Amino acid sequence: MAINTEELQEIETLLGGAEADPSLLTALRLKFPHLKWSRCDAEDVTEEPFRSFAAYDLHLMDVSNHCPVVVTEPSAASGAILAVRSVKI
């Protein structure tokens, strides 16, 4: 199931105001159970993010096949990677 426009707006709103918090991933999984969620460090993903926020990069992924693939179109996305950005001091 693809990410629809309303879901994407809601996800972006949640990530836009969020600080790096491990409980956010759990909240996203509960709110959008039909999507596959993954979390990693932003430095671990070589593709450009779909959107960037203060604490996170959001990458969309297609998990319909055996191996997940990062995609750029929400209509092709059945999951997302929540990539935690490093805080530079």
N, C-alpha and C positions, 0 to 999 in steps of 0.2 A: 504494500500500500504506500503510495507516494505521500510526501508531505504537502498538505494543501496550504493555501495562502494564509488562512486564519491561524493555523498551527504555527507556521513560520513566524508570523507577527508576534504571537504569544511567546514563542521560544526566544525571539530576539529581545522582547521586553524583559523577560526573566534574566537573560544573560547581560543585558545592558546595564542593569542596576546591581549586578552581583559582584561580590568580592570572591576570590578563590575560596571555595567552601566545598568539601567533599560531599556534604548532604545535598547539594544542588543536583548532582547526578541522580540520586535516589528520587528526588522530587520530580525530575524530568521523566524518569522511567515510570513513575506512578501516574503522572499526568498524561503521558503519551505511550501507553503500553504496547501499541501496535508498531512502534518504531524500535529498532535495535540501537542501543546507546553504547558508546565506548568512551573511555577517558584515558588521556595520556598527556605527556608534556608536549608543549607546542614545538619544541625543538626536534621531536621525534617524527613529525609529519613534514615531508618535503614539498607537498603540494600547497599552492596558495589557498588560504582559507576562503570559504564562501563569505563570511563576515568576521570582523575582528572587534573585540570589545576590550575594555580595560583589563580584565582578568582572564579572558578566554578567547580562543579562536574557535570558530564553528566551521567544521568540514562536513559536507554531506556525503553519504555513502550509499551505494546500491549493494544490498546484501541478498539479492534474489538468487545469486549463483553460489557456488561453493566458496569462492574467495571474494571477500568484500572489495569494492572498488570505490575510490573517491570520485565523486561526480560534481558537476557545477550547476546542474539544473534540479530544482526541487521536485519537478515532475518525475525525475528518474531516481529520486532518493527514497530509500526505505529505512534509513537510519542516519545517525550523525555521530561524529567524533567531537567530543568536548575536549579541546586541547588547552591545558592550563598554561598561561603565559607566565614567564619568570618576572618577578618584581625586581627591577634594577634599583639599587640604592646608590 
